[in-house]
Amino acid sequence: MGDTRAVSPAVTQALTIGISTILITGLLLGGSSYVDNKREQTVRQGLQDVGSGVASDLVRLDQFDTADVSSNVSFTSNYPDRLAGEGYRVHVVEDGELTMIHINSTSSDRQTQVRFANDQPVCESTVRGGQITVLYDVTRGCLEVRSP
């Protein structure tokens, strides 16, 4: 009797390699997309957390009675220097009756905003992420953020 196999070993090997390549490529593409989505969520949540923290610091300083102070009143908080490998900036500005904090990633278009009400005026100011000093500047008569 002769060989009755319909497929030769070379064709079987080629099909196995082709199917394996397609499966591995699909897994790599799917995994890459998953990691990118998780990174995006991590950066956005980190920016929101920093914005909320700075807002909380400003509100806490806003409650301080600055009527009779003769020098600046400040305190420093530590925030991460980078979020998922990306640097960021914190920009504080008055927006009508509210204060607006813009937190922008320096290497992508990711950003978030936090608004809150306060009594003291706010001077427009911008700092990089990391240690952030929130202060009442007695000469300017306003709240602002600075790098220590």
N, C-alpha and C positions, 0 to 999 in steps of 0.2 A: 504494500500500500504506500501511496505517495503522501506527501505533506498536504493536509487538507485545511490548514489554517488560512483564514481569509485576509489577515493583516500581518504584515511582516514586523519583526521587532524594531526596525528603524522607524516605521510609521508610528508605532505605539509610543516609542520614545519621543518623537516629535510632538505628538498630541499631548503627552504628559507634560512636557516642557511648556508648550503653548498655553495649556489650561492653567498650569501653576503660575505662569507669568501674568496671565489675566487676573487671577485671584489675588496675587500679591500686589499688583498695581492697584486693584480696587481697594484693598485693605489700606495701602499707603495713602491713597487719595482720601478715603473716608476718615482715616486717623488724622491726617493733616488738617482737614476741614474741622474736625472735632476739636483739635488743639487750638486752632485759630479762633473758633467760637468761644472756647473757655478763656482764652487770653483776653479777648474783647470784653467778656463779662467781668473778668478780674480787674482790668484797667478801669472800666466804667464804675464798678463798685468801689474801687479804691479812690477814684476821683471824688465820688459822692461822699465817702467817709471823711476824706480830708476836708472837703467843703463844709460838711456838717460840724467837724471839729473846730475849724476856724470860726464859723458862725457862732458856735457855743462860746469860744474864747472872747469874741467881740461882744456878745451879749453879756457875758460875765463882767467884762471891763466897763460896758455901758452902764451897768448898775452901780458902779463905784461913784461916790460923790466927788466930783472934780471941781466944785465951786471954789474951794479954798486951797487947792494944791499949787505949789510954787515950782515943782519940777515934774518931769515926765513920769507917768505911772505905766509900768509895763510888766509883762511876764512872757516867758518863752515856753513853747510846747514843741515836742519832738514828733515829727511826722516822717514817713519814709522818704528817702531821697529820690527813689524811683519806684514806679508801680509796674510790675511785670516787665522790667527792663527799660521802661520809658520814663524820662524826666517829665516834669510838669511845672506849670506856673500857676500862682494864685493871684488873681487880680480883684481888688476890692474897689467898688465905686458906688456912689449914691444913685439910686434909681427912683426919683420922685420921693415918696415918703418911706420907701424901703431901701435897704442896703442890698446890693447884689454882689455875690462872690462868683466869679468865673474861674473855673479850674480847667486848664487846657493842657493836654499832652503836648510836649515839645517835638515829638517825632511822628505824630499822626494827627488825624483830625478829630480825635476823641476829646470830648469836653462835657462838662456838666455845669449847672448853675444852682446856686442856693440863694434864696431871698429870705430876709427877715426884717422885722421892725426894730428900731432902736430910737433912743432919745437924743444921744449925742450926734453931732454932725460927723461925717466920715470923709476923710481926705482920700482921693484916688491914690492907690498904691499897688505895686506889683512885687512879688517875691518868687524865688524858686522854691521848690519843695525841699524838705528837710526840716531843720530847726526854723521855726517862725515865731518872731516876737510880735505880739499884739500890744500896742501902746496908745496911751492918750498923750498926744503932743501938746504940751501946755502953750507953746509959742504959737502954734497954728490953731489951737482950740478944737482938735478933732481926733477921732480914732483912726488908726492906720495899721498896716502890717509892714514889718521890716525883717531883713535878715540880721541875725545877731552879729 
